[in-house]
Amino acid sequence: NAATGGTCFGDSGGPNFLGTTKTVAGVTSFALNGTCGGTGGVFRLDRPDVRAFINSFL
């Protein structure tokens, strides 16, 4: 959302970066409200089971 900087519908699957780096720390899952303000739900990528799954494709 350009006005609030929040997660909005259609953002699902997009990256969530670690601070100001280019490191992807999570993937957007859902928005929390209809005005697209604030943060939404994020699936974290730093869990061991998730990393093992991702690494199986690399």
C-alpha positions as CSV (number, residue, x, y, z in Angstrom):
1,N,0.0,0.0,0.0
2,A,1.7,3.2,-1.2
3,A,-0.1,5.3,1.4
4,T,0.6,3.2,4.5
5,G,3.3,0.9,3.5
6,G,1.3,-2.1,4.7
7,T,0.7,-5.6,3.4
8,C,-2.3,-5.7,1.0
9,F,-4.2,-8.2,-1.0
10,G,-2.2,-9.5,-3.9
11,D,1.1,-9.3,-1.9
12,S,1.0,-13.0,-1.0
13,G,4.2,-14.8,-2.0
14,G,6.2,-11.6,-1.9
15,P,9.5,-11.3,0.0
16,N,10.0,-9.9,3.5
17,F,13.5,-8.6,3.8
18,L,15.8,-8.8,6.9
19,G,16.0,-5.1,7.9
20,T,17.5,-3.0,5.1
21,T,19.3,-5.9,3.5
22,K,18.5,-7.9,0.4
23,T,18.2,-11.1,2.5
24,V,14.8,-12.7,2.2
25,A,13.7,-13.7,5.8
26,G,10.1,-14.6,5.1
27,V,7.3,-14.8,2.5
28,T,4.1,-12.7,2.8
29,S,1.2,-14.9,3.6
30,F,-1.8,-12.7,4.2
31,A,-3.1,-9.2,5.0
32,L,-4.5,-8.5,8.5
33,N,-7.1,-5.9,7.6
34,G,-9.1,-4.5,4.8
35,T,-7.3,-1.1,4.7
36,C,-3.9,-2.7,4.0
37,G,-2.3,-0.8,6.9
38,G,0.5,-2.3,9.0
39,T,2.1,-5.7,8.7
40,G,0.5,-8.9,7.6
41,G,1.2,-12.6,8.2
42,V,4.6,-13.8,7.2
43,F,5.9,-17.4,6.8
44,R,9.5,-17.4,8.2
45,L,12.2,-19.1,6.2
46,D,14.8,-19.5,9.0
47,R,13.3,-22.6,10.6
48,P,15.4,-25.8,10.2
49,D,12.6,-27.8,8.6
50,V,11.9,-25.0,6.1
51,R,15.6,-24.5,5.3
52,A,15.9,-28.3,4.7
53,F,13.0,-28.2,2.3
54,I,14.4,-25.2,0.4
55,N,17.9,-26.7,0.3
56,S,16.5,-29.9,-1.3
57,F,15.8,-27.8,-4.4
58,L,19.2,-26.1,-4.6
